[in-house]
Amino acid sequence: MLLAGAVSGRFEAGPFHLLASEGAVHTNKDHLGHLQTLARICTADEALFLATPYRVVNVTDAESQASGVRWWEELTGQSGEGRLTAALVK
């Protein structure tokens, strides 16, 4: 499972899915691949683009679940908003 969210005090674009780019439609990538690619793109203008923070949680591992919950509580405790939960199927 993938948890994603953002903390922001100003206007920022926080892309989380790359639909297409010149000459390509990115349907062959899972959501984690989209987030990783977009994090690299966001470095072009960090004043405007915010790489979406995320954590991968192994739902069959209790410590991984607890770590994901702690991260999410810290994020929302800082007025973080937005949420995405996506299954990573391999």
Secondary structure, DSSP 8 states (H G I E B T S, - for coil): -EEEEE--SS--B------EETTEE-TTS-HHHHHHHHHHHHTT-TTTB----EEE--TT-HHHHHHHHHHHHHHHHTT-EEEEEE----
